[in-house]
Amino acid sequence: MVTAPVGVSGAVFLLPVQLSLLGVPSPAVTPTNLLFNVVSGPGALARYHREGGLGGPLTRLLIAGTLPGVVAGAVIRVFAVPGPSVFRVLVGLLLLPLGLWLCARTLRPRHHPSGQPSTRFITALALAVGTVGGVYGIGGGSILGPILVGRGMPVAQVAPAALASTFLTSATGAATYAALSRTAPGDIAPDWSLGLTCGLGGLAGGYLGAVLQPRLPETALRLTLGLLATALAALYLLQTLT
């Protein structure tokens, strides 16, 4: 409910819970998180579709980049990937300054905002984020959102597109892991009961979050996105120290 208005699925916050508290083995934690996105995504997407927020060039650009990226990421995850601690450090170091910067820009906006990112930049960013999502089981909205909004795009435009790409990317990634589980050894298949149970909660929460978004001012949405990125970065960096 908190993350859907700004285009974040919430899976990125569930990943440390699954690793540290629930003991989901690696790399099975990745398709489990992707399964959460598949089950939880339609709630928010249905609401955004009713309001006309889906479709458009941004959605198509993000999907064109993230879909091939997630397949590549799944293959990398199964056969040659650094451990989850490396991922936490990298995401923390990326999101901490990004979140703080977005909060600062929201509280003290510029008189002349920068132009929106180019088509080439968006596609390249989506490809990179899709690959990371395939490796670590995050939807990508937690990275796409702060960068695109920080580059001058409105949250109301970014959020539906980011969630749509997250949903399709996660479905593709989960299917890729299912295929790889038949040919590669180890814990590769998702934890179906955990992914489905968490996903049902996300389904309801995502719909409620999408209902709330049009009632929230742009400043509040941008600040929420910045705070979420900062909080996630702090959580991941603290986990690497414990």
Number of C-alpha atoms within 10 A of each C-alpha: 22 19 23 28 29 34 33 30 34 24 27 20 19 16 22 19 13 17 15 10 9 11 11 19 15 19 23 20 25 31 31 30 31 31 28 33 32 26 21 28 27 20 20 28 24 16 19 25 13 9 12 11 18 23 13 11 10 19 20 15 21 27 23 19 22 31 24 19 24 32 24 20 24 30 18 16 23 20 8 11 16 10 12 17 13 12 17 22 18 14 19 23 15 15 24 21 15 21 27 17 16 25 23 13 17 19 13 9 12 9 6 6 12 11 9 14 15 8 13 10 12 20 19 17 20 28 23 18 26 35 29 25 30 33 28 28 32 31 35 30 31 27 25 23 26 27 19 21 22 25 15 13 18 18 25 21 18 23 30 29 29 29 31 26 27 29 26 19 32 34 20 21 32 28 18 19 26 15 13 16 17 10 9 12 9 12 15 24 21 25 18 12 10 16 21 19 13 19 24 17 14 28 22 16 22 31 22 18 21 26 18 14 21 14 8 12 11 16 16 15 21 25 20 20 27 30 18 22 28 22 18 22 24 18 15 23 19 13 14 14 8 5
